[in-house]
């Protein structure tokens, strides 16, 4: 079993985040069967990662020495926050769900501190460390306001401005680095993360701010959609690459983009041409999100099964 758990990658948490976020999205549009389907699949995928942490803890920590793995590791606490928020729809003042949510926040901030000290301090930082995964580490806290409605809206209202600040600082830095240095084939799918932070900030902003600024909503919407469609255009090239665990990076960006659209629709709550355009856009992005998440899940299931059977053969 240990041999198998050693092979479970940290990046699987990106797929878990995509699954539970898609489940949450389906709950928000009253498709509960699909919502539970994706939530359950996300929880099932959490099991091997939980086992990896508990049984091979030292190896799991060692994987954080890699700047890419360390950068995307907050997808795990982000998944727990989304899961807690979704379950809170069906429980009243459940102390366990609340504890998991706050525990996930503590875990995320701990990972931010670790990443900053280990990779960004003046004597350690290198240009090659800069990658789209940095959005996960720093702007990923935007999941807090997105999920805070039943736990701590005031805290979410404070965090959204920090997430927006990180986004404004990191966006030009990461785009410049991506232009300067071409990503390796295995890291190429991480480019898809570029589509996520704008939509995440937009979703969080609308979720917790009492009187959102239309200018800021439009700005985030336009920027996030431009980046989304740029990623959609290069996605076929990403899928041409032989399967790599970094495929998980394709899932959450497509889901959160669709989620942001449904929040914008609720915010404007008007009929007319804009409403029609956004409705068609949401439909397209939802179908694409389902297709991408399902495809990556199938490829991951094959990968995990292969790792498991190979580990058993090696043991025998």
C-alpha positions in Angstrom: 0.0 0.0 0.0 2.8 2.4 0.8 4.3 2.0 -2.6 1.0 3.0 -4.1 0.6 6.0 -1.8 4.0 7.3 -2.7 2.8 7.6 -6.3 -0.3 9.6 -5.4 0.6 13.1 -6.6 -0.2 16.3 -4.8 -1.8 17.6 -8.0 -4.7 15.2 -7.5 -6.1 17.9 -5.1 -6.6 20.1 -8.2 -9.0 17.5 -9.6 -10.7 17.1 -6.2 -11.2 20.9 -6.1 -12.7 20.8 -9.6 -15.1 18.0 -8.7 -16.4 19.5 -5.4 -16.7 22.9 -7.0 -18.7 21.5 -9.9 -20.9 19.7 -7.4 -21.4 23.0 -5.6 -22.2 24.8 -8.8 -24.9 22.2 -9.6 -26.4 22.6 -6.2 -26.6 26.4 -6.8 -28.7 25.8 -9.9 -30.9 23.2 -8.2 -29.5 20.1 -9.9 -29.0 18.1 -6.7 -28.4 14.7 -8.2 -25.5 15.9 -10.3 -24.4 18.0 -7.3 -24.2 14.9 -5.1 -22.6 12.9 -7.9 -19.6 15.2 -8.2 -19.3 15.9 -4.5 -19.2 12.1 -3.8 -16.6 11.6 -6.5 -14.5 14.4 -5.0 -14.7 12.9 -1.5 -13.7 9.4 -2.8 -10.6 10.9 -4.4 -9.8 12.6 -1.1 -9.3 9.2 0.5 -6.0 8.2 -1.2 -4.6 11.6 -0.5 -5.7 11.5 3.2 -4.0 8.1 3.4 -0.9 9.5 1.8 -0.7 12.2 4.4 -1.3 9.9 7.3 0.7 6.9 6.3 3.6 8.5 4.3 3.6 11.9 6.0 7.3 12.5 5.6 7.2 11.8 1.9 4.2 14.1 1.5 6.0 16.9 3.2 9.1 16.2 1.1 7.1 16.7 -2.1 6.6 20.4 -0.9 10.3 20.9 -1.7 9.2 21.2 -5.3 8.1 24.8 -6.1 5.3 23.6 -8.4 3.9 21.0 -6.0 4.2 23.5 -3.1 2.4 26.2 -5.1 -0.6 24.0 -5.9 -0.8 22.3 -2.5 -3.5 24.8 -1.2 -6.0 23.2 -3.6 -6.5 20.7 -0.7 -7.7 23.1 1.9 -9.6 25.0 -0.8 -11.4 21.7 -1.5 -12.3 21.3 2.1 -13.7 24.8 2.2 -15.9 24.2 -0.8 -17.0 20.9 0.6 -17.8 22.5 4.0 -19.8 25.3 2.3 -21.8 22.8 0.3 -22.6 20.5 3.3 -23.7 23.6 5.3 -26.7 23.9 3.0 -28.0 20.7 4.6 -26.9 21.2 8.2 -27.9 23.8 10.8 -25.0 25.1 12.9 -23.0 22.0 12.5 -19.9 22.4 14.6 -18.0 19.8 12.6 -18.5 21.5 9.3 -17.6 24.9 10.8 -14.5 23.4 12.3 -13.4 21.9 9.0 -13.9 25.2 7.3 -11.8 27.2 9.8 -9.2 24.4 9.9 -8.9 24.5 6.1 -8.3 28.3 6.3 -5.6 27.8 8.9 -4.0 25.1 6.7 -4.1 27.4 3.7 -2.4 30.3 5.5 0.2 27.9 6.9 1.0 26.8 3.3 1.2 30.5 2.3 3.7 31.2 5.1 5.7 28.0 4.2 5.8 28.9 0.5 6.8 32.5 1.1 9.7 31.5 3.5 10.9 28.6 1.4 10.7 30.1 -2.1 10.2 33.9 -2.1 12.6 35.2 0.5 15.4 37.3 -1.1 18.1 34.6 -0.6 15.9 31.8 -2.1 13.8 33.3 -4.9 14.6 32.3 -8.5 12.8 33.4 -11.6 12.2 29.7 -12.6 10.1 29.3 -9.4 7.5 31.7 -10.8 4.6 29.8 -12.3 0.8 30.0 -12.6 0.6 27.9 -9.4 1.4 31.0 -7.5 -2.2 32.1 -8.1 -3.4 29.0 -6.2 -1.2 29.9 -3.2 -2.0 33.5 -2.9 -5.2 34.3 -4.8 -6.7 31.0 -3.8 -7.7 32.6 -0.5 -10.5 34.1 -2.7 -12.3 30.8 -2.0 -12.8 32.0 1.6 -15.3 34.8 0.7 -16.9 32.5 -1.9 -17.7 29.9 0.8 -18.1 32.2 3.9 -21.8 32.9 3.7 -22.7 30.3 6.4 -19.6 30.6 8.4 -18.1 34.2 8.7 -19.2 36.7 6.1 -17.3 39.6 7.9 -14.0 37.6 7.6 -14.8 36.9 3.9 -15.3 40.6 3.3 -11.8 41.3 4.6 -10.2 38.5 2.7 -11.6 39.4 -0.7 -9.6 42.6 -0.8 -6.4 40.8 0.0 -7.1 38.3 -2.8 -7.8 41.1 -5.2 -4.5 42.8 -4.2 -2.5 39.6 -4.7 -4.2 39.1 -8.1 -3.3 42.6 -9.3 0.3 42.2 -8.2 0.8 38.6 -9.5 -1.0 38.8 -12.9 1.7 41.0 -14.7 4.5 39.1 -13.0 3.3 35.7 -14.0 2.3 36.6 -17.5 5.7 38.2 -18.0 7.4 35.0 -16.8 5.2 32.8 -19.0 6.2 34.9 -22.0 9.9 34.9 -21.0 10.2 31.2 -20.3 8.3 28.5 -22.1 6.7 25.9 -19.8 7.9 22.3 -20.0 5.5 19.8 -21.5 4.5 18.3 -18.2 3.9 21.8 -16.7 2.1 23.2 -19.7 -1.4 22.3 -18.4 -0.7 24.6 -15.4 -1.1 27.5 -17.8 -4.9 26.9 -17.5 -4.7 28.2 -13.9 -4.4 31.7 -15.5 -8.1 31.5 -16.2 -9.1 30.9 -12.5 -8.1 33.8 -10.2 -10.1 36.6 -11.9 -13.3 34.5 -11.8 -12.6 33.4 -8.2 -12.2 37.0 -7.1 -15.3 38.0 -9.0 -17.3 35.2 -7.4 -16.0 36.0 -3.9 -16.6 39.8 -4.4 -20.2 39.4 -5.4 -20.7 36.8 -2.7 -19.8 39.0 0.3 -19.8 42.7 -0.7 -23.1 44.3 0.2 -23.0 46.9 -2.6 -20.7 45.6 -5.3 -19.2 48.2 -7.7 -20.6 47.6 -11.2 -17.3 49.0 -12.6 -15.3 46.4 -10.7 -17.7 43.6 -11.6 -17.5 44.5 -15.3 -13.7 44.8 -15.1 -13.2 41.4 -13.5 -15.8 39.8 -15.8 -14.1 41.1 -19.0 -10.6 40.3 -17.8 -11.4 36.8 -16.5 -13.4 35.9 -19.7 -10.5 37.1 -22.0 -8.1 34.9 -20.1 -10.7 32.0 -20.0 -11.1 32.0 -23.8 -7.3 32.3 -24.3 -7.0 29.1 -22.3 -9.8 27.5 -24.2 -8.0 28.2 -27.5 -4.8 26.5 -26.3 -6.5 23.7 -24.4 -6.4 21.3 -27.4 -2.6 21.6 -27.4 -2.6 20.8 -23.6 -4.7 17.7 -24.2 -2.3 16.5 -27.0 0.4 16.0 -24.3 0.7 12.5 -22.9 -1.2 12.3 -19.6 0.5 13.9 -16.7 -0.9 14.6 -13.2 -0.8 18.3 -14.0 -3.9 17.7 -16.1 -5.8 18.4 -12.9 -5.0 22.1 -13.4 -7.6 22.1 -16.3 -10.6 21.4 -14.0 -11.1 24.2 -11.5 -10.5 27.1 -13.9 -13.3 25.9 -16.2 -15.7 25.4 -13.2 -15.0 28.7 -11.5 -15.4 30.6 -14.8 -18.9 29.2 -15.1 -19.6 29.8 -11.4 -18.6 33.5 -11.8 -21.0 33.9 -14.7 -24.0 32.6 -12.6 -23.0 35.0 -9.8 -22.9 37.9 -12.3 -26.4 36.9 -13.6 -27.7 36.9 -10.1 -26.1 40.3 -9.4 -27.6 42.1 -12.4 -30.8 40.2 -12.2 -32.2 42.0 -15.3 -33.7 40.9 -18.6 -32.3 42.1 -21.9 -29.5 41.5 -24.3 -26.8 41.3 -21.5 -28.8 38.7 -19.7 -29.2 36.6 -22.8 -25.5 36.8 -23.7 -24.5 35.8 -20.1 -27.0 32.9 -20.1 -25.6 31.5 -23.3 -22.1 32.0 -22.0 -22.9 30.2 -18.8 -24.5 27.3 -20.7 -21.4 26.9 -22.9 -19.0 27.2 -19.9 -21.0 24.7 -17.8 -21.0 22.1 -20.5 -17.3 22.6 -21.1 -16.5 22.3 -17.4 -18.4 19.0 -17.2 -16.6 17.7 -20.2 -13.2 18.7 -19.0 -13.7 17.5 -15.4 -15.1 14.1 -16.7 -12.3 13.7 -19.1 -9.6 14.4 -16.5 -11.3 12.2 -14.0 -11.3 9.3 -16.4 -7.6 9.8 -17.2 -6.8 10.1 -13.5 -8.8 7.0 -12.6 -6.8 5.0 -15.2 -3.5 6.5 -13.8 -4.4 5.7 -10.2 -5.5 2.2 -11.1 -2.3 1.7 -13.0 -0.2 2.9 -10.1 -2.1 0.6 -7.7 -1.7 -2.6 -9.7 2.0 -1.8 -10.5 2.7 -1.3 -6.8 1.0 -4.7 -6.0 3.1 -6.5 -8.7 6.3 -4.9 -7.4 5.4 -6.0 -3.9 4.7 -9.6 -5.1 
